[in-house]
Every structure is written in structure tokens, then in C-alpha cells.
């Protein structure tokens, strides 16, 4: 028994996600196929009635069947469109939820542009699976029904059509196998180009400064010949299959007509039955609809495979417990994190940050500082060991409780939201509340956070203050960092600042550090830094070296070690 692949399981779910619209499409398509199969027999009976010289209601029945075909065609398009839209929307939500619930290291494996391509383009193709499967199954009914009908009319006619259809089935199976590889390759290369393009757009200033626009363009489009090759292969396969169908179909019709003419001459058939046989031959040999449906199904299956790939990664399990009593003591027990190549990024780190204290984390580039900050706030889980906040492992905390307790600020913050107010209020317990229209410039919590981060005056100078759209806000690197700091300030127990003041001048950094310390209300601070002055202002310093914790002590004590002094950039000032 064949084991279902991830893409096949996802396709099954997508088909179910079409819901009632897929069921309606199936019912309508079946009704249309039944009318299509009944029409040749009805026309044949109408001809026999006319040849016999007596009236009948068969012509009216034929007209009724034509009307049914028209109605089912319209309803089928409507049900297929709505079903595909519903399935696509659910698939996109599922992929987004999975990505946001996954370990950040898992998401980083995929370029952002590639993920956008899967979410937008491939999700739309996969969402067509319900329509493709239903229409694919129903599209087989006219050929199969035609064989049955011709066999009932005259067994020799049924055998003739069946032989031709068997040949066409072999040809189409080859098309499905080859086209699947072509479509899958096309979608993969398209994701590579999209990832490189988004990366290049993000570094547009660097590219312009280095005058390497032509080189970057060539890098982004380097895979274009491969993409063109897959695209041309796909079209060639489709054209070849269409040509074969177009060649075999008429020959099959001619064969059925020839056999039917002989049967008529032999007295085996009536004129009406010959008319019906010719119609069934055309219906059975006209496999263009089957080929189009197969092509759609191939695209859906290939797209489902692309989406199933990130969905196959396990999500980070959510905890269920509330915040325990405490003031923010952070403890790392034998924490280890490994890179994909097996290299130890953190190796058996044991560290305790006392509640309410400020601990600076320093070390050379690649020492594991940002990784330690990430696991300290459960941006991802360590591969070994445990991280506890007030004695409770972070993995056991409810997500809402964890995010209420811990705030992160980064060296290059991603500002999320439509307006500046949204960006700052993102971490509020109830989400980014809108500022009151025509009233106060911001909600009290957002305004307090902006003032603590020394960014309220910057926002006041923007065209619409806190209501200024982020795309219209001319922010420098330091001002963007301050917005990121303001977003982290609502955290109740632990602030994690990952080089979050690296773009600030010394005076502004000092004011923010004082605001963090004076207004922290007992919150614990974990500060990743490369500045000696920032380390000197901390209560304790955690010195990382090659993923290991080399020492934990006040800055003044560590400064006597020349290896410690060498951690800081030349010109770093001693306290």
C-alpha cells in the first residue's frame, strides 16, 4: 500500500477545505455529465422518430438537456471559483500560523521572497485542488459512459472506442509524470529568484553605494535560464500531449464512424443509433477537458508539495501555565544551541540574572550573544538545557503570559503596523490600540513608552505625529531603534536589548539607560552590547567566548584582563 506524501495529504485537506462549494461543484458537474451522456441517445431517438414519420417529445427533451448543460456550466464555474477561494484562504492562514508558531531558526531556512511566493502564488495553485479533483473525476465520466453506451448500442463500437482510449490513457500518464517534474522545478527556481530579489531590494542602499547594480541584477537573474528551461519544457509537454490527443481523437472518431456505417449497412443499427454513435465517439474521444484538468491538477500537486515543505517542520509547542510570582529572575541551566552544521553556538551555558539587575552580555563576533538573547526570551528553544523565568521554564508559559512578561528590542528592529502608533503599541497586552481621533496624540501606554525611549519628540515632528504612516515616516537608524525600544518597554519583568542602542549617540543612550533603570520598576535587564560604557553601567557582565560562558563579574573587575579589553572595538573607553 502506497504511503501518502506530505503534498498528497495536504491536497486531501485542501479538497475538504472547499467545503460545501466543492460538494455543490461535484453535484453540478455530475448533473452536467449525466446530461451530456444522455444527449446523444436523445438525439438518436429524435432522429428515429423523425425517420419513422411520427412526432414525439424527444426533440423537446434534447432542448431541455441543452438547457441543463448551460445551467450546470454556469453553476460549476461559480462553485469552483468560490470553493477555490475558500480553500486558498484557509491554506494561506494555515501556512502563516505555522510559520509564526515555528522556531525562528526554521523560518530563516527559507528566503523571505521564497516564502512570499509560496504564500501567494503556490497557495493559489494548490487551492485549485478541489476543483481539479472534482472536474478530473467527472471528466472521466463522458469517455467511460461513451464506451458503455456504444457497447449497449453495438458491442463492436464499444471495443473500438475502448482501444483508442487505452492508448490515450498511456500517453496522458506520461504527460502527468513529466509535467510534474517540470512544474515543480519551475516553482522552485521562481522561489530562488524571488528570494534574491527581495534580498537585493532590502540592500538597495548598499548596492547603490557600491555601484554594483549591474552585478546584483545578474545575480538575481542568474537562474532565469533554468526557469526558462522548465517553463519551455512544461509548454512543450502540454503541446505534445495536446497534439497526440488531437491526432488520436479524430482517428478514433473515424474508426467508430466506419464501424457504425458498416453496422448500419448490415442492418445492425438504425439511423438514429448511428447518429448517437457518432455523438458518443466525439464525446469519448474529446479529451481536451481531461488534459486541461490534468494540467491543473499537476500544478496543484506541485504547489502543494512546495507548501507542505515548511509545514512539515514541527511547531514550537505552547505552554499552558500563567506567570508565577516573582520579579523577573532569569536562569539558564546547561543551555546548548547548535547550528545546522552541528557547530556549538552555545555550549553548556549556566547563567543567573538576579531579579531587577542589569546584566550586559559581551563577546567577540560569533560568540553567541544574540543566540543567548533569543533563547532567554524564547524566540526559539535551546537544543539542550532549560531557560527559567522566576523558576518556571519558559516553554511551560502561556504565549500571552510570556510576551507580557518579556520585551525584546533589536539592533535593526522591524517596525510592524500601519502607523507609528501601531508599531509602538504592538506589544501591548490588548494589541496596538488606535490613538483617539481628534483627541490625545496617543494612548497613555504608547505615549509613556515613547517618552521612555526618548522618541516622543521625534514622533511629534512627523507630519501626523503618532498617526503618521510608517512608509511616510523619514526615520534614521537611531530613531527606528528608539521605536523598537519603545515597543519593548511595556514588558513587566524582563527587558532583552540585543545591541538595541548601537545606532544611538552616547548622550541619548545614557538617557535611555537611565529611563530603563529608573522606570523599570524592578524589571530585569539583559543587554547585549559591544560598548564598554554600556557594560560598565551594568550590574554584572556575562562574557561569552566561543559559545561558552568565560566569566560573570562586574565590568571593573573584568577590565583588568587584556583578553576582556580586546573584546571591545579599538578606542573603546574604559570607565
C-alpha positions in Angstrom: 0.0 0.0 0.0 1.5 3.3 -1.1 2.2 5.8 1.7 0.8 9.3 1.2 3.3 12.0 0.8 3.1 15.3 2.5 1.8 17.0 -0.6 -0.9 14.3 -1.1 -2.1 14.7 2.5 -2.2 18.5 2.0 -4.1 18.1 -1.2 -6.7 16.0 0.6 -7.1 18.7 3.2 -7.4 21.4 0.6 -10.1 19.5 -1.2 -12.0 19.2 2.1 -11.4 22.9 2.8 -13.6 23.8 -0.3 -16.5 22.8 2.0 -20.0 23.0 0.6 -18.8 24.7 -2.6 -16.8 21.6 -3.5 -19.8 19.4 -2.8 -22.0 21.7 -4.9 -19.4 21.6 -7.7 -19.4 17.8 -7.6 -23.2 17.6 -7.8 -23.5 20.2 -10.6 -20.6 18.5 -12.5 -22.3 15.1 -12.2 -25.6 16.5 -13.4 -23.8 18.1 -16.3 -22.0 14.9 -17.2 -25.3 12.9 -17.0 -27.0 15.4 -19.3 -24.0 15.3 -21.7 -24.2 11.5 -21.8 -28.0 11.5 -22.3 -28.0 14.0 -25.1 -26.6 11.7 -27.9 -29.1 9.0 -27.1 -31.9 11.5 -27.0 -30.9 13.0 -30.4 -30.7 9.5 -31.8 -34.3 8.7 -30.7 -35.4 12.0 -32.1 -33.9 11.1 -35.5 -35.5 7.7 -35.5 -38.9 9.3 -34.6 -38.5 11.8 -37.5 -37.5 9.0 -39.9 -40.4 7.0 -38.8 -42.7 9.9 -39.7 -44.4 10.2 -36.3 -44.0 13.0 -33.8 -42.6 12.6 -30.4 -41.3 14.6 -27.4 -37.6 13.6 -27.9 -36.7 16.9 -29.6 -38.1 18.8 -26.7 -36.1 16.5 -24.3 -32.9 17.3 -26.2 -33.6 21.0 -25.9 -34.1 20.5 -22.1 -30.8 18.7 -21.8 -29.0 21.6 -23.6 -30.6 24.0 -21.1 -29.3 21.8 -18.2 -25.8 21.9 -19.7 -25.9 25.6 -19.9 -27.1 26.0 -16.3 -24.6 23.4 -14.9 -21.8 25.2 -16.7 -22.6 28.5 -15.1 -23.1 27.0 -11.6 -20.0 24.9 -11.9 -17.9 28.0 -12.6 -19.4 29.7 -9.6 -19.0 26.8 -7.2 -15.5 26.1 -8.4 -14.4 29.7 -8.0 -15.9 30.1 -4.5 -14.5 26.7 -3.4 -11.0 27.5 -4.6 -11.1 30.9 -3.0 -12.2 29.4 0.3 -9.6 26.7 0.2 -6.8 29.1 -0.8 -7.7 31.5 2.1 -7.6 28.6 4.6 -4.4 27.3 3.2 -2.7 30.7 3.5 -3.9 31.1 7.1 -2.6 27.7 7.9 0.8 28.4 6.4 1.1 31.8 8.2 0.0 30.3 11.5 2.5 27.6 11.1 5.4 29.9 10.2 4.6 32.3 13.1 4.4 29.3 15.5 7.7 27.7 14.2 11.1 28.2 15.6 12.7 31.3 14.2 15.6 29.2 13.0 13.3 27.1 10.9 11.8 30.1 9.2 15.3 31.5 8.5 16.0 28.5 6.3 13.7 30.0 3.6 14.4 33.3 1.9 11.5 35.7 2.6 10.8 36.2 -1.1 10.5 32.4 -1.5 8.0 32.2 1.4 6.0 35.0 -0.2 5.9 33.1 -3.4 4.6 30.0 -1.7 2.1 32.0 0.3 0.8 34.0 -2.7 1.4 32.0 -5.9 1.7 28.4 -4.9 -1.2 28.7 -2.4 -3.4 29.9 -5.2 -2.4 26.9 -7.4 -2.9 24.4 -4.5 -6.2 26.0 -3.7 -7.5 24.8 -7.1 -7.1 21.2 -6.0 -10.7 20.7 -5.1 -11.9 22.0 -8.4 -9.2 20.0 -10.2 -10.0 16.7 -8.5 -13.8 17.0 -8.9 -13.6 18.1 -12.5 -10.9 15.5 -13.1 -13.1 12.6 -11.8 -16.2 13.9 -13.6 -14.2 14.5 -16.9 -13.6 10.7 -16.9 -17.4 10.0 -17.0 -18.1 11.1 -20.6 -15.4 8.8 -22.1 -16.3 5.9 -19.8 -20.0 6.5 -20.3 -19.5 6.7 -24.1 -17.8 3.2 -24.1 -20.7 1.8 -22.1 -23.3 3.5 -24.3 -21.6 2.3 -27.5 -21.3 -1.2 -26.2 -25.1 -1.2 -25.5 -25.8 0.1 -29.0 -23.3 -2.3 -30.6 -20.5 -4.2 -28.8 -18.1 -3.7 -31.7 -18.4 0.1 -31.4 -17.6 -0.1 -27.7 -14.5 -2.2 -28.3 -13.3 0.2 -30.9 -13.6 3.3 -28.7 -12.1 1.4 -25.7 -9.0 0.5 -27.6 -8.4 4.1 -28.6 -9.0 5.4 -25.1 -6.5 2.9 -23.7 -3.8 4.4 -26.0 -4.7 7.9 -24.9 -4.5 7.0 -21.3 -0.9 5.7 -21.7 0.0 9.0 -23.4 -1.6 11.1 -20.7 0.1 9.2 -17.9 3.5 10.0 -19.4 2.4 13.7 -19.6 1.5 13.7 -15.9 4.8 12.2 -14.8 7.0 14.5 -16.9 4.9 17.7 -16.3 5.0 17.2 -12.5 8.8 17.4 -12.6 8.8 20.4 -14.9 6.2 22.4 -12.9 8.0 21.5 -9.6 11.3 22.7 -10.9 9.7 25.9 -12.3 8.2 26.8 -8.9 11.4 26.0 -7.1 13.6 28.3 -9.3 11.0 31.0 -9.2 11.2 30.9 -5.4 15.0 31.3 -5.6 14.7 34.4 -7.9 12.1 35.9 -5.6 14.3 35.4 -2.6 17.3 37.0 -4.2 15.1 39.9 -5.5 13.8 40.7 -2.0 17.3 40.4 -0.5 18.6 42.9 -3.1 15.7 45.3 -2.6 16.4 45.3 1.2 20.0 46.2 0.5 19.3 48.8 -2.2 21.3 51.5 -0.5 24.4 49.2 -0.1 24.2 48.2 -3.7 23.9 51.9 -4.8 26.8 52.9 -2.6 29.0 50.1 -4.0 27.9 50.8 -7.6 27.2 47.1 -8.2 23.6 47.4 -9.5 24.5 45.5 -12.8 26.3 42.8 -10.9 23.3 42.4 -8.5 20.9 42.3 -11.4 22.9 39.5 -12.9 22.9 37.6 -9.6 19.2 37.9 -9.2 18.5 36.8 -12.7 21.2 34.1 -12.8 18.6 31.4 -12.5 16.5 32.8 -15.3 17.8 30.4 -18.0 16.9 27.5 -15.7 13.5 29.0 -15.1 13.0 29.4 -18.9 14.1 25.9 -19.5 11.5 24.5 -17.0 8.8 26.8 -18.5 9.5 25.8 -22.1 9.6 22.1 -21.0 6.2 22.4 -19.5 4.7 24.1 -22.5 6.4 21.5 -24.8 5.0 18.7 -22.8 1.5 20.2 -22.9 1.7 20.9 -26.6 2.9 17.4 -27.2 0.1 15.9 -25.2 -2.4 18.1 -26.9 -1.1 17.2 -30.3 -1.3 13.5 -29.5 -4.9 13.9 -28.3 -5.7 16.0 -31.3 -4.3 13.3 -33.6 -5.7 10.2 -31.9 -9.1 11.7 -31.2 -10.3 12.3 -34.8 -8.8 8.9 -35.9 -10.8 7.3 -33.2 -13.9 9.1 -34.3 -13.3 8.0 -37.9 -12.9 4.4 -36.7 -16.2 4.4 -34.8 -18.0 6.1 -37.7 -16.6 3.5 -40.1 -17.7 0.6 -37.9 -21.0 2.3 -37.3 -21.5 2.7 -41.1 -20.8 -1.0 -41.6 -23.2 -1.8 -38.9 -25.9 0.4 -40.4 -25.4 -1.2 -43.8 -25.6 -4.7 -42.2 -28.9 -3.7 -40.5 -27.5 -3.8 -37.0 -28.2 -0.1 -36.4 -31.0 2.3 -37.0 -30.2 5.8 -38.4 -30.9 7.3 -35.1 -28.5 4.8 -33.4 -25.8 5.8 -35.9 -26.3 9.4 -35.1 -26.0 8.6 -31.4 -22.8 6.5 -32.0 -21.2 9.4 -33.9 -22.0 11.7 -31.0 -20.7 9.3 -28.4 -17.5 8.8 -30.4 -16.9 12.6 -30.4 -17.7 12.8 -26.7 -15.4 9.9 -25.8 -12.5 11.0 -28.0 -12.7 14.7 -27.0 -10.2 14.5 -24.1 -9.2 18.2 -24.2 -11.1 18.8 -21.0 -9.4 15.8 -19.3 -6.0 17.1 -20.4 -6.7 20.6 -19.1 -7.9 19.2 -15.8 -4.8 17.0 -15.5 -2.6 20.0 -16.2 -4.4 22.0 -13.4 -4.0 19.0 -11.0 -0.3 18.7 -11.8 0.2 22.4 -10.9 -1.9 22.0 -7.7 0.1 18.9 -6.6 3.4 20.6 -7.3 2.3 23.7 -5.4 1.1 21.6 -2.5 4.5 20.0 -2.3 6.1 23.4 -2.0 3.8 24.4 0.8 3.9 21.1 2.5 7.7 21.5 2.9 7.7 24.3 5.5 4.5 22.8 7.1 6.5 19.6 7.7 8.7 21.3 10.3 7.2 20.9 13.8 5.9 24.0 15.5 7.1 25.1 18.9 4.7 23.7 21.5 2.9 26.4 23.5 2.9 26.3 27.3 -0.3 26.4 29.4 0.7 27.9 32.7 0.4 31.5 33.9 3.2 33.7 35.2 4.4 32.6 38.6 5.0 35.1 41.4 8.4 36.8 41.1 10.2 39.9 40.0 12.0 38.6 36.9 14.8 36.3 37.9 16.3 34.7 34.7 18.2 31.5 34.9 19.8 29.4 32.1 20.7 25.8 33.0 23.2 24.0 30.8 21.8 25.7 27.7 23.1 24.4 24.4 22.3 25.6 20.9 23.8 24.1 17.7 23.9 25.4 14.2 22.6 23.3 11.2 26.2 22.2 10.6 26.4 20.8 14.1 28.7 23.6 15.4 28.0 24.6 19.0 26.7 28.2 19.1 26.1 28.0 22.9 27.7 25.2 24.9 26.5 24.3 28.4 25.8 27.9 29.5 24.8 28.3 33.2 23.8 31.8 34.0 21.6 33.6 36.6 20.5 37.2 36.2 19.2 38.4 39.6 15.7 39.9 39.6 15.9 43.6 39.0 19.5 43.6 37.9 21.1 44.7 34.6 23.4 42.2 33.0 25.5 43.1 30.0 26.4 40.3 27.5 29.6 40.9 25.7 31.9 38.9 23.4 33.6 38.9 20.1 31.5 38.5 16.9 30.1 34.9 16.7 30.5 34.3 20.4 26.7 33.5 20.7 25.5 36.8 22.2 22.3 37.2 20.1 21.6 33.5 20.4 21.7 33.8 24.2 19.3 36.8 24.0 17.0 34.8 21.7 16.7 31.7 24.0 16.4 34.0 27.1 13.1 35.3 25.7 12.1 32.1 23.9 12.4 33.4 20.4 13.5 29.8 20.0 14.1 26.9 22.3 17.6 25.7 23.2 18.6 22.3 21.8 19.6 21.2 25.3 19.2 22.6 28.8 16.4 24.9 30.1 15.6 28.6 30.5 13.5 29.7 33.5 11.8 32.9 34.5 11.1 33.1 38.2 11.6 29.4 38.5 9.3 28.3 35.7 10.6 27.0 32.4 9.7 29.4 29.6 8.3 26.5 27.4 5.6 26.0 30.1 4.4 29.6 30.0 1.3 30.6 28.0 2.4 32.6 25.0 0.3 35.6 26.1 1.9 35.5 29.6 5.4 35.1 28.1 5.0 38.1 25.8 3.5 40.2 28.6 6.5 39.4 30.8 9.3 39.7 28.3 10.1 42.5 25.9 12.7 42.4 23.1 14.5 45.2 21.3 16.9 44.6 18.4 19.7 46.5 16.6 17.6 46.6 13.4 14.0 46.4 14.5 11.3 45.5 12.1 8.5 48.1 12.6 5.2 46.3 12.1 1.9 48.1 11.6 0.4 50.8 9.5 1.3 53.8 11.7 3.9 54.8 14.2 1.4 54.3 17.0 0.8 50.7 15.7 4.5 50.0 15.7 4.9 51.1 19.3 1.7 49.5 20.6 2.3 46.1 19.0 3.5 44.6 22.3 0.7 46.0 24.5 -1.4 43.3 26.1 -4.5 44.2 24.1 -2.7 44.9 20.9 -2.0 48.2 19.1 -4.9 50.3 20.2 -5.6 53.3 17.9 -5.0 56.8 19.2 -8.2 58.7 19.8 -9.2 60.7 16.7 -9.0 64.4 17.2 -8.0 63.9 20.9 -4.8 62.9 22.6 -1.9 62.2 20.3 -1.6 58.6 21.6 -2.9 56.2 24.2 -1.3 56.7 27.6 0.7 53.5 27.4 2.1 54.3 24.0 3.0 57.8 25.0 4.8 56.7 28.1 6.8 54.1 26.2 7.7 56.7 23.5 8.9 59.2 26.2 11.0 56.5 28.0 12.6 55.6 24.7 13.4 59.3 24.0 11.5 59.2 20.8 8.3 61.2 21.6 9.9 64.4 20.4 10.9 62.7 17.1 7.3 61.5 16.6 5.9 64.9 17.4 7.9 66.3 14.4 6.4 63.8 12.0 3.6 65.1 9.6 0.8 63.4 11.5 2.5 62.6 14.8 1.6 59.1 16.1 -0.9 58.7 13.2 1.9 59.0 10.6 2.1 56.0 8.3 5.3 54.1 8.7 6.0 54.3 4.9 5.8 58.1 5.2 8.0 58.4 8.3 11.5 59.6 7.5 13.3 57.8 10.3 17.0 57.4 10.8 18.6 54.2 12.0 18.8 55.5 15.6 15.2 56.8 15.5 14.0 53.4 14.3 16.0 51.8 17.1 14.2 54.0 19.6 10.8 53.0 18.3 11.9 49.4 18.8 12.9 50.2 22.3 9.6 51.9 23.0 7.8 48.7 21.7 9.7 46.6 24.3 9.1 48.9 27.3 5.6 47.6 28.2 7.2 44.2 29.3 6.5 43.6 33.0 9.5 41.5 34.2 12.4 41.2 31.7 13.8 43.5 29.0 16.1 42.0 26.5 18.1 44.6 24.5 20.1 42.9 21.7 22.5 45.7 20.7 19.4 47.9 20.6 21.3 51.1 21.2 24.1 50.6 18.7 22.9 53.4 16.4 22.4 56.0 19.2 24.7 58.7 20.3 26.2 58.5 23.8 24.0 61.1 25.3 20.8 59.6 24.0 21.9 56.1 25.1 22.7 57.4 28.6 19.2 59.0 28.9 17.5 55.7 27.7 19.7 53.6 30.1 18.6 55.9 32.9 14.9 55.6 31.9 15.3 51.8 31.7 16.9 51.7 35.2 14.7 54.3 36.9 11.4 53.4 35.3 11.9 49.7 35.2 10.0 49.1 38.4 12.2 46.1 39.3 12.3 44.7 35.8 15.4 42.6 34.9 17.5 43.8 32.0 19.7 41.6 29.7 21.7 43.9 27.4 23.8 42.6 24.5 26.4 45.2 23.7 29.7 45.9 22.2 30.3 49.2 24.0 32.5 49.3 27.1 30.4 52.2 28.6 27.2 50.1 28.4 29.0 47.2 30.1 30.4 49.5 32.7 26.9 50.8 33.6 25.5 47.2 34.1 25.5 45.5 37.5 27.1 42.4 36.0 28.8 41.3 32.8 28.4 37.9 31.2 31.5 37.3 29.0 30.9 34.8 26.2 33.8 33.3 24.3 33.2 30.8 21.5 29.8 29.8 22.8 31.0 29.2 26.4 30.5 31.5 29.4 34.0 32.6 30.3 33.2 34.8 33.3 30.4 36.6 35.1 31.6 39.6 37.1 31.3 43.4 37.3 32.9 45.3 34.4 35.6 46.9 36.5 36.9 43.6 37.7 36.9 42.1 34.2 38.7 45.1 32.7 42.0 44.0 34.3 42.0 41.1 31.9 43.6 42.1 28.5 41.5 39.4 26.7 38.4 41.1 28.0 39.6 44.6 26.9 40.3 43.1 23.4 36.6 42.2 23.1 35.7 45.9 22.6 36.5 47.9 19.5 39.7 49.9 19.4 39.1 53.2 21.1 36.6 51.7 23.5 36.7 53.8 26.6 37.4 52.4 30.0 35.2 53.5 32.8 
